[in-house]
């Protein structure tokens, strides 16, 4: 299941309602979301891990040997301007690592959107990027 939420002013929500998919959240997703929200300890643990890992990835990717431009993020992902985004994206996919190639999106040229994973997943990503022959 997948669930996304937006918290914004009534004006912005009005715009989002005009462009969102015509269906709302299904019953299964609602029930699972409520179950997870009621498990405060797990929710806090996962949130802290995401924040810790996001900060770790941001620091590592912005310094040598990577030295990529990492845009500020308050989300569970980073937008990273990399060398040869298309080649990097294809190389990561071949290794079973899924990121989003945003290099064809205006103002995101050369960027990959990297979702924050577990420490083990993030280590695999970093190793694959470091060893990529571009």
Residue pairs with C-beta under 8 A, 6 or more apart in sequence:
1 28
1 29
1 32
2 29
3 25
3 29
3 32
3 33
6 12
6 13
6 16
8 16
25 33
36 42
36 43
37 43
49 118
49 119
50 76
50 116
53 116
53 117
53 118
53 119
53 122
54 73
54 76
54 78
54 116
56 122
57 70
57 78
57 114
57 116
57 122
57 125
57 126
58 70
58 73
58 78
60 66
60 126
61 68
61 70
61 78
61 80
61 126
61 129
62 68
62 69
62 70
65 130
66 129
66 130
68 80
68 81
68 82
68 83
69 80
69 81
70 78
70 79
70 80
70 81
71 78
71 79
71 80
71 81
71 111
73 79
76 115
76 116
77 113
77 114
77 115
77 116
78 113
78 114
78 116
79 102
79 108
79 111
79 112
79 113
79 114
80 111
80 112
80 113
80 114
81 110
81 111
82 88
82 110
82 111
82 112
82 129
83 110
83 134
84 134
85 101
85 102
85 103
85 109
85 110
85 111
85 112
86 101
86 103
87 132
87 134
88 112
88 129
88 132
88 134
89 99
89 101
89 103
89 112
91 128
91 132
91 134
92 98
92 99
92 125
92 128
92 129
92 132
95 124
95 128
97 124
97 125
97 128
99 112
99 113
99 114
99 115
99 125
100 112
100 113
100 115
101 112
101 113
102 108
102 111
102 112
102 113
103 109
103 110
103 111
103 112
105 111
114 125
116 122
117 125
